[in-house]
Amino acid sequence: MKRKIALITGATSGIGEATTWRLAENGYDVIITGRRNERLKDVKEKLQKAGTRVLALCFDVRVEFEVKSAIENLPDDWKKIDVLVNNAGLAAGLSTLQEGDTGDWNRMIDTNVKGLLYMTRYVSPLMIKQEKGHIINIGSIAGKEVYPNGNVYCATKHAVDALTKGMRIDMLKHNIKVTQVCPGAVETEFSIVRFHGDEERAAKVYDGFDNLLADDIADCILFAVSRPAHVNINDMIVMPTAQATASLFYKK
């Protein structure tokens, strides 16, 4: 029986890496992408040692010609992609709009919105050709509501929410499933990146409650892609028990 192929962006850490392992453990060959080549090589080597067939592609989802070149030059035996996980994304900065860093804004917009668009633009025709596939977009609770100082990050995740709905319409006649998974507080490198490497400040985000782990979201993605052919999970919001809204937590 032919193993399915999953392409995961941002596969070198956090939700992306956890999802890669979860899918590999459940019968998928994996295409892993990321900007950090050394980490990409490390993940590839570990997966191969575990018996998984892996293709590693080092490129930046923010750069259209790199995305286009990577997908158009896939070896023939890797082109029949069954699952695309648009995971690459980030938050940068936490401030009011009037005090915002435009460099942070561009980084978030280019990664969270344009990167997702570029990947989908060049992978979806491969799925359309085979008349099946599944696109998983990693959204956020920040795409369902807005919290103080989260303005632009929230805007990018609201865009993911809208794009997921639009993709569902566009892909409908091609028998391609589209799912959005929206996590609440997950302890990954997310806050370290948001606070520009300030690990002490990042750690405080998760103080006093049991946060989600990357593996929790990987489990949700596996659930979505393992449903029968007639079932599509349109949208999934996943929160820690101790989190009620994007900014309201019960901390002990």
Buried (B, 14 or more C-beta within 10 A) or exposed (E): EEEBBBBBBBBBBBBBBBBBBBBBBEEBBBBBBBBEEEBBBEBBEBBEEEEBBBBBBBBBBBBBEBBBEBBEEBEEEBBBBBBBBBBBBBBBBBBEEEEBEEEBBBBBBBBBBBBBBBBBEBBBEBBBEBEBBBBBBBBBBBBBBBBEBBBBBBBBBBBBBEBBBEBBEBBEEBEBBBBBBBBBBBBBBBBBBBBEEEEEBBEEBBEEBEBBBBBBBBBBBBEBBEEEEEEBBEBBBBBBEBBEEBBEBEEE
